[in-house]
Amino acid sequence: MGLGVARQLLIANRLSPESYGIWNLLTVACTYANYADVGLNTGLLYTPGAASRDKLNSLAWSSLLWAGVLGLVVGFCILGAVLITHRFSLMHGLVIAIACIVFPIGNVLVVIARLQERFVLIGVSALGTAALSLLFVLVISIDVSWSTPDAYVFGWVAATGIGVVLTGLAVNSPMVGTLNPELMRSLVSRGAPLTLLAACFVIYQTIDRWILPSILNDAEFGIFAFGATLGGVLYLVPTSLGTVIATSVLREVERSGNAARLYIETNNVTGAILGVIVGLGLVLMPPLLAGLYPSYLPGQSTIELMMIGGAVLFPMATGGALFNSTVKKRLQLALIAFAVILKASLVAILVMKFDGFGAAMGVLVSNVSFAACVALLLMRDPGQAISRKEGGHLARWYSVFFGAVGLALLLRSFADDQRPTTWGATVGISAIYLFMIAVVAAVSIKVMCKR
């Protein structure tokens, strides 16, 4: 995760806002390539008996072949769409098409390694791919003339491809199997529902990136995209926490049918931690932008709002396992579809009035609304209507989060607006902010212990 964040921040430093917007769109398009196999890798994971050696040997090679074929078909379709719509250049279309082949094969290999219980291999592969991708970025960044969106995205896909080849060699699965259509239909039918939900959520997170390029100028869109990147980095914090508690959540669901208490306790802490992280980010933002990203400085307010917008999804991120295990798939899909429509509408309307800042406001409002709906659904007792108790928990999470953010903005307002690069004032404000947070936390803990 850390290497991926470093890669994103380094690329933003090397590219102008105009070029960064192109890079961001390309990465979004390549992210969709993970779903080009239409759920085949997920279907393989949940195939009964797939973990047995004989069964896996009979499925592995055929699954890899079908992942490549499906990716090739989707890649050709995308390349055709690029040539027809002219949304991307031919080179961009080729890179996306290659990603549609490489990424699904890589996902199937990870599933095979997981079924073989070779978790060290999975970790080493992910770390090695991230390190190689960062190395490519460092090499490309040596010369300004090399630093283009095309070069960076090609380096990313190439690093992933090298990682896929090395993982495939390490998996060492026998090349036995054919392109059996019945096998493909079986795997896809089993994995498509889960994959559809994941793909829809990715669409929700990125729908704004397809609306804004035709409305904002290139620089404004690049600034918005950089803010979306920072918001995505913050979203990784509760997502990682949700992954850590997933096993405990699933165990509690199996035991009692409900893990709402664990979910509530997790978010009591997550909201506070994220609020402090975002608050520190807001205090440090002016000198950081002025020193490392000066061309993004005119859009500081948009970037900050996108950071907050990414963080407010924490009730959704921490509840991923609970959401998938307790909420019916049709309801999940309906919620995500409603959220996509709401976000697209708010962004399209507000950007007309307030430009990039308006689009960021639309993202913030839609994210809070979506996360709140999911959280209320996850906290309610099975078979019962949502009550004030659930609303009270939600209000407490966001009160703590926005309280920490508001305190940071209040303290920052005392800084010298004419000298945003003064690190002395920034460090001083940061120290005061952390001291005040520590005092509030100590008092809160003392009050809770008395109760």
C-alpha positions as CSV (number, residue, x, y, z in Angstrom):
1,M,0.0,0.0,0.0
2,G,2.8,2.4,1.0
3,L,4.7,1.9,-2.3
4,G,1.5,2.5,-4.3
5,V,0.8,5.8,-2.4
6,A,4.4,6.9,-3.0
7,R,4.1,6.2,-6.7
8,Q,0.9,8.2,-7.0
9,L,2.3,11.2,-5.1
10,L,5.6,11.1,-7.1
11,I,3.7,11.1,-10.4
12,A,1.6,14.1,-9.3
13,N,4.8,15.9,-8.5
14,R,6.2,15.3,-12.0
15,L,3.1,16.0,-14.0
16,S,1.2,19.2,-14.5
17,P,-2.5,19.3,-13.5
18,E,-3.4,19.0,-17.2
19,S,-1.3,15.9,-17.7
20,Y,-2.3,14.4,-14.3
21,G,-5.9,14.4,-15.3
22,I,-5.1,12.3,-18.3
23,W,-3.0,9.9,-16.2
24,N,-5.9,9.6,-13.7
25,L,-8.4,8.8,-16.4
26,L,-6.1,6.1,-17.8
27,T,-5.6,4.5,-14.4
28,V,-9.4,4.4,-13.8
29,A,-9.9,2.7,-17.2
30,C,-7.2,0.2,-16.5
31,T,-8.7,-0.5,-13.0
32,Y,-11.9,-1.6,-14.8
33,A,-9.7,-4.1,-16.6
34,N,-9.7,-6.2,-13.4
35,Y,-13.3,-7.2,-14.2
36,A,-12.7,-8.2,-17.8
37,D,-13.0,-11.9,-16.9
38,V,-16.6,-11.2,-15.7
39,G,-16.0,-12.9,-12.3
40,L,-14.2,-16.0,-13.5
41,N,-11.5,-15.7,-10.8
42,T,-14.1,-15.3,-8.1
43,G,-16.0,-18.3,-9.4
44,L,-12.8,-20.4,-9.3
45,L,-12.2,-19.3,-5.6
46,Y,-15.7,-20.4,-4.6
47,T,-15.8,-23.7,-6.6
48,P,-16.5,-26.6,-4.3
49,G,-13.5,-28.7,-3.7
50,A,-11.2,-26.4,-5.7
51,A,-8.6,-26.4,-2.9
52,S,-7.9,-30.1,-3.4
53,R,-4.8,-30.7,-5.5
54,D,-6.3,-32.8,-8.2
55,K,-9.4,-30.6,-8.6
56,L,-7.2,-27.4,-8.8
57,N,-4.9,-29.0,-11.3
58,S,-7.8,-29.7,-13.6
59,L,-9.2,-26.2,-13.3
60,A,-6.1,-23.9,-13.1
61,W,-4.9,-24.0,-16.7
62,S,-8.4,-23.8,-18.2
63,S,-9.2,-20.9,-16.0
64,L,-6.0,-19.0,-17.1
65,L,-6.8,-19.7,-20.7
66,W,-10.4,-18.4,-20.4
67,A,-9.2,-15.3,-18.4
68,G,-6.9,-14.5,-21.3
69,V,-9.6,-15.1,-23.9
70,L,-12.2,-13.0,-22.1
71,G,-9.7,-10.3,-21.5
72,L,-8.7,-10.3,-25.2
73,V,-12.4,-9.9,-26.2
74,V,-13.0,-7.1,-23.8
75,G,-9.7,-5.5,-24.9
76,F,-10.7,-5.5,-28.5
77,C,-14.1,-4.0,-27.7
78,I,-12.4,-1.2,-25.7
79,L,-9.9,-0.6,-28.5
80,G,-12.9,-0.3,-30.9
81,A,-14.7,2.1,-28.6
82,V,-11.5,4.2,-28.5
83,L,-11.2,4.4,-32.2
84,I,-14.9,5.3,-32.6
85,T,-15.3,7.8,-29.8
86,H,-11.8,9.3,-29.8
87,R,-12.0,9.6,-26.0
88,F,-8.4,8.3,-25.8
89,S,-5.6,8.1,-28.3
90,L,-4.8,4.9,-30.1
91,M,-1.8,4.3,-27.8
92,H,-4.0,4.8,-24.7
93,G,-6.5,2.3,-26.1
94,L,-3.7,-0.3,-26.7
95,V,-2.4,0.1,-23.1
96,I,-6.0,-0.4,-21.7
97,A,-6.5,-3.4,-24.0
98,I,-3.3,-5.0,-22.8
99,A,-4.4,-4.3,-19.2
100,C,-7.6,-6.2,-19.9
101,I,-5.6,-9.3,-20.7
102,V,-2.8,-9.0,-18.0
103,F,-4.9,-8.0,-15.0
104,P,-7.5,-10.9,-15.2
105,I,-4.8,-13.5,-15.7
106,G,-3.0,-12.0,-12.7
107,N,-6.2,-12.2,-10.6
108,V,-6.6,-15.9,-11.5
109,L,-3.0,-16.7,-10.6
110,V,-3.6,-15.0,-7.2
111,V,-6.7,-17.2,-6.7
112,I,-4.7,-20.3,-7.6
113,A,-1.9,-19.4,-5.1
114,R,-4.6,-18.7,-2.5
115,L,-6.2,-22.1,-3.0
116,Q,-2.7,-23.6,-2.7
117,E,-2.3,-21.7,0.6
118,R,0.8,-20.0,-0.7
119,F,0.1,-16.7,1.0
120,V,3.8,-15.7,1.2
121,L,3.9,-15.9,-2.6
122,I,0.9,-13.7,-2.9
123,G,2.5,-11.1,-0.6
124,V,5.9,-11.2,-2.3
125,S,4.2,-10.9,-5.7
126,A,2.2,-7.9,-4.7
127,L,5.2,-6.2,-3.0
128,G,7.5,-7.0,-5.9
129,T,5.0,-5.6,-8.5
130,A,4.5,-2.4,-6.5
131,A,8.3,-2.0,-6.1
132,L,8.9,-2.5,-9.8
133,S,6.2,-0.1,-10.7
134,L,7.7,2.5,-8.4
135,L,11.1,1.8,-9.9
136,F,9.7,2.5,-13.4
137,V,8.3,5.8,-12.1
138,L,11.6,6.8,-10.7
139,V,13.4,6.0,-13.9
140,I,10.8,7.8,-16.1
141,S,11.0,10.8,-13.7
142,I,14.8,11.2,-14.4
143,D,14.1,13.3,-17.5
144,V,11.3,15.8,-17.8
145,S,10.7,14.9,-21.4
146,W,10.1,11.2,-20.4
147,S,7.5,12.2,-17.8
148,T,4.3,11.8,-19.7
149,P,1.0,10.1,-18.7
150,D,1.5,7.5,-21.5
151,A,4.9,6.5,-20.1
152,Y,3.7,6.3,-16.5
153,V,0.7,4.2,-17.3
154,F,2.7,1.9,-19.6
155,G,5.2,1.4,-16.9
156,W,2.5,0.5,-14.4
157,V,0.9,-2.1,-16.8
158,A,4.4,-3.4,-17.8
159,A,5.3,-3.9,-14.1
160,T,2.1,-5.7,-13.5
161,G,2.7,-7.9,-16.5
162,I,6.2,-8.8,-15.3
163,G,4.7,-9.6,-11.9
164,V,2.1,-11.9,-13.5
165,V,4.7,-13.8,-15.5
166,L,6.9,-14.4,-12.4
167,T,3.9,-15.4,-10.3
168,G,2.8,-17.8,-13.0
169,L,6.2,-19.4,-13.0
170,A,6.2,-19.7,-9.2
171,V,2.7,-21.2,-9.0
172,N,3.9,-24.1,-11.1
173,S,0.5,-25.4,-12.1
174,P,0.5,-28.2,-14.7
175,M,-0.5,-27.0,-18.2
176,V,-3.4,-29.4,-18.4
177,G,-6.8,-28.3,-19.7
178,T,-8.8,-26.9,-22.6
179,L,-11.1,-24.1,-23.5
180,N,-14.1,-25.9,-22.1
181,P,-17.2,-23.6,-22.6
182,E,-19.1,-25.4,-19.9
183,L,-16.4,-24.7,-17.4
184,M,-16.3,-21.1,-18.3
185,R,-20.1,-20.7,-17.9
186,S,-19.9,-22.5,-14.5
187,L,-17.2,-20.3,-13.1
188,V,-18.7,-17.0,-14.5
189,S,-22.2,-17.8,-13.2
190,R,-20.7,-18.5,-9.8
191,G,-18.5,-15.4,-9.6
192,A,-20.4,-12.8,-11.6
193,P,-22.8,-11.6,-8.9
194,L,-20.0,-10.8,-6.5
195,T,-17.9,-9.3,-9.2
196,L,-20.8,-7.2,-10.4
197,L,-21.2,-5.6,-7.0
198,A,-17.4,-4.9,-6.8
199,A,-17.4,-3.4,-10.3
200,C,-20.5,-1.2,-9.5
201,F,-18.8,0.2,-6.4
202,V,-15.7,1.1,-8.5
203,I,-18.0,2.8,-10.9
204,Y,-19.5,4.7,-8.0
205,Q,-16.1,5.8,-6.9
206,T,-15.0,7.0,-10.3
207,I,-18.2,8.1,-12.1
208,D,-17.2,11.8,-11.5
209,R,-14.0,11.3,-13.5
210,W,-16.1,10.5,-16.7
211,I,-18.5,13.5,-16.2
212,L,-16.1,16.3,-15.5
213,P,-13.6,16.3,-18.4
214,S,-16.2,17.7,-20.8
215,I,-17.1,20.5,-18.3
216,L,-13.9,21.6,-16.6
217,N,-10.8,22.7,-18.3
218,D,-7.8,20.3,-18.2
219,A,-6.1,22.1,-15.3
220,E,-9.2,22.1,-13.1
221,F,-9.9,18.5,-13.8
222,G,-6.3,17.5,-13.0
223,I,-6.6,19.3,-9.7
224,F,-9.9,17.5,-9.0
225,A,-8.3,14.2,-9.9
226,F,-5.3,14.9,-7.5
227,G,-7.8,15.5,-4.7
228,A,-9.6,12.3,-5.6
229,T,-6.2,10.5,-5.3
230,L,-5.6,11.9,-1.8
231,G,-9.2,10.9,-0.8
232,G,-8.5,7.4,-2.1
233,V,-5.4,7.2,-0.1
234,L,-7.3,8.1,3.1
235,Y,-10.0,5.6,2.2
236,L,-7.3,2.9,2.3
237,V,-7.0,3.4,6.1
238,P,-10.5,2.1,7.1
239,T,-10.4,-0.4,4.2
240,S,-7.3,-2.0,5.7
241,L,-9.0,-2.0,9.2
242,G,-12.1,-3.6,7.7
243,T,-9.9,-6.3,6.2
244,V,-8.3,-6.9,9.6
245,I,-11.6,-7.4,11.4
246,A,-13.3,-9.3,8.6
247,T,-12.6,-12.7,10.1
248,S,-14.0,-11.6,13.5
249,V,-17.0,-10.2,11.8
250,L,-17.8,-13.3,9.8
251,R,-17.2,-15.5,12.9
252,E,-19.7,-13.3,14.9
253,V,-22.2,-13.5,12.0
254,E,-22.0,-17.3,12.0
255,R,-22.4,-17.4,15.8
256,S,-25.2,-14.9,16.4
257,G,-26.3,-13.8,13.0
258,N,-25.3,-10.2,13.7
259,A,-22.0,-8.4,14.2
260,A,-23.3,-4.9,14.7
261,R,-21.6,-4.4,18.0
262,L,-18.2,-5.1,16.6
263,Y,-18.9,-2.8,13.7
264,I,-20.0,0.0,16.0
265,E,-17.0,-0.3,18.3
266,T,-14.7,-0.3,15.2
267,N,-16.2,2.9,13.9
268,N,-16.1,4.7,17.3
269,V,-12.3,4.5,16.9
270,T,-12.0,4.8,13.1
271,G,-14.0,8.1,12.9
272,A,-11.7,9.7,15.5
273,I,-8.5,8.4,14.0
274,L,-9.5,9.5,10.4
275,G,-10.6,12.9,11.7
276,V,-7.2,13.5,13.3
277,I,-5.4,12.3,10.1
278,V,-7.5,14.5,7.9
279,G,-7.1,17.4,10.3
280,L,-3.3,17.1,10.2
281,G,-3.5,16.9,6.4
282,L,-5.4,20.2,6.3
283,V,-2.9,21.9,8.6
284,L,0.0,20.7,6.5
285,M,-1.7,21.3,3.1
286,P,-0.6,24.9,2.3
287,P,3.2,24.4,2.7
288,L,3.1,21.0,1.2
289,L,1.3,22.2,-2.0
290,A,3.5,25.3,-2.2
291,G,6.7,23.2,-1.8
292,L,5.9,20.0,-3.7
293,Y,2.9,20.7,-5.9
294,P,2.9,24.5,-6.7
295,S,0.9,24.1,-9.9
296,Y,-1.9,22.6,-7.8
297,L,-2.0,25.4,-5.3
298,P,-4.9,27.4,-7.0
299,G,-7.2,24.4,-6.4
300,Q,-6.3,23.9,-2.7
301,S,-9.9,24.2,-1.5
302,T,-11.0,21.6,-4.0
303,I,-8.2,19.2,-3.1
304,E,-9.0,19.5,0.6
305,L,-12.7,18.9,0.1
306,M,-12.0,15.8,-1.9
307,M,-9.7,14.6,0.9
308,I,-12.6,14.9,3.3
309,G,-15.0,13.3,0.8
310,G,-12.8,10.3,0.5
311,A,-12.5,9.9,4.3
312,V,-16.2,10.1,5.1
313,L,-16.8,6.8,3.5
314,F,-15.2,5.0,6.5
315,P,-18.4,3.4,7.7
316,M,-18.7,1.7,4.3
317,A,-15.0,0.7,4.2
318,T,-15.0,-0.9,7.7
319,G,-18.3,-2.7,7.1
320,G,-17.4,-4.5,3.8
321,A,-17.4,-8.0,5.2
322,L,-20.6,-7.4,7.2
323,F,-22.3,-5.8,4.2
324,N,-21.5,-8.7,1.9
325,S,-22.5,-11.4,4.5
326,T,-25.7,-9.9,5.9
327,V,-27.3,-7.8,3.2
328,K,-29.1,-9.4,0.2
329,K,-27.3,-9.0,-3.1
330,R,-30.3,-7.3,-4.7
331,L,-30.5,-4.7,-2.0
332,Q,-26.7,-4.2,-2.3
333,L,-27.0,-3.6,-6.0
334,A,-30.0,-1.3,-5.5
335,L,-28.1,0.8,-2.9
336,I,-25.0,1.1,-5.1
337,A,-27.1,2.0,-8.2
338,F,-29.0,4.7,-6.2
339,A,-25.6,6.0,-5.0
340,V,-24.2,6.2,-8.5
341,I,-27.2,8.1,-9.7
342,L,-27.1,10.5,-6.7
343,K,-23.4,11.2,-7.1
344,A,-23.6,11.7,-10.9
345,S,-26.5,14.1,-10.5
346,L,-25.0,16.1,-7.7
347,V,-21.6,16.4,-9.4
348,A,-23.1,17.4,-12.8
349,I,-25.4,20.0,-11.2
350,L,-22.9,21.6,-8.7
351,V,-20.0,21.7,-11.1
352,M,-22.0,24.0,-13.4
353,K,-22.4,26.5,-10.5
354,F,-19.1,26.2,-8.6
355,D,-16.7,24.5,-11.0
356,G,-14.3,22.0,-9.4
357,F,-15.2,23.0,-5.9
358,G,-18.8,22.3,-6.6
359,A,-18.0,18.9,-8.0
360,A,-16.0,18.2,-4.8
361,M,-19.1,19.2,-2.8
362,G,-21.2,16.8,-4.8
363,V,-18.7,14.0,-4.0
364,L,-18.7,14.8,-0.3
365,V,-22.5,14.9,0.0
366,S,-23.1,11.7,-2.0
367,N,-20.3,9.9,0.0
368,V,-21.8,10.9,3.3
369,S,-25.3,9.9,2.2
370,F,-24.2,6.5,0.8
371,A,-22.1,5.7,3.9
372,A,-24.9,6.7,6.2
373,C,-27.4,4.5,4.5
374,V,-25.1,1.5,4.6
375,A,-24.1,2.1,8.2
376,L,-27.8,2.4,9.4
377,L,-28.6,-0.8,7.5
378,L,-25.6,-2.7,9.1
379,M,-26.4,-1.5,12.6
380,R,-30.0,-2.4,12.8
381,D,-31.2,-5.6,14.5
382,P,-32.1,-8.4,12.0
383,G,-35.7,-8.1,10.9
384,Q,-36.2,-4.8,12.8
385,A,-36.7,-1.3,11.5
386,I,-33.9,1.4,11.8
387,S,-34.3,3.1,15.2
388,R,-32.9,6.3,16.8
389,K,-30.2,4.2,18.5
390,E,-28.6,3.5,15.1
391,G,-28.9,7.2,14.2
392,G,-27.2,8.1,17.5
393,H,-24.2,6.0,16.7
394,L,-23.9,7.4,13.2
395,A,-24.2,11.0,14.6
396,R,-21.5,10.3,17.1
397,W,-19.0,9.0,14.5
398,Y,-19.5,12.0,12.2
399,S,-19.6,14.5,15.1
400,V,-16.1,13.3,16.2
401,F,-14.8,13.2,12.7
402,F,-16.0,16.7,11.6
403,G,-15.1,18.0,15.1
404,A,-11.5,17.1,14.6
405,V,-11.5,18.4,11.0
406,G,-13.2,21.7,12.1
407,L,-10.7,22.2,14.9
408,A,-7.9,21.9,12.4
409,L,-9.4,24.4,10.1
410,L,-10.0,26.8,13.0
411,L,-6.4,26.6,14.1
412,R,-5.1,27.0,10.6
413,S,-7.1,30.2,10.1
414,F,-4.7,31.8,12.6
415,A,-1.8,31.2,10.3
416,D,-0.3,34.0,8.2
417,D,-2.3,33.8,4.9
418,Q,0.3,35.7,3.1
419,R,3.0,33.2,3.9
420,P,1.6,29.7,3.3
421,T,5.0,28.1,3.0
422,T,6.2,29.1,6.6
423,W,6.9,25.7,8.2
424,G,7.5,27.2,11.6
425,A,3.9,28.4,12.0
426,T,2.6,25.1,10.5
427,V,4.6,22.9,12.9
428,G,3.4,25.1,15.8
429,I,-0.2,24.8,14.8
430,S,0.2,21.0,14.3
431,A,1.6,20.7,17.9
432,I,-1.2,22.7,19.3
433,Y,-3.8,20.6,17.4
434,L,-2.4,17.3,18.5
435,F,-2.2,18.6,22.2
436,M,-5.8,19.6,22.1
437,I,-6.9,16.3,20.5
438,A,-4.9,14.5,23.2
439,V,-6.7,16.5,26.0
440,V,-10.1,15.8,24.5
441,A,-9.3,12.1,24.1
442,A,-8.1,11.9,27.7
443,V,-11.2,13.6,29.1
444,S,-13.5,11.4,27.0
445,I,-11.8,8.2,28.2
446,K,-12.1,9.4,31.8
447,V,-15.8,10.1,31.4
448,M,-16.4,6.8,29.8
449,C,-14.5,4.9,32.5
450,K,-16.7,6.6,35.2
451,R,-19.8,5.4,33.4
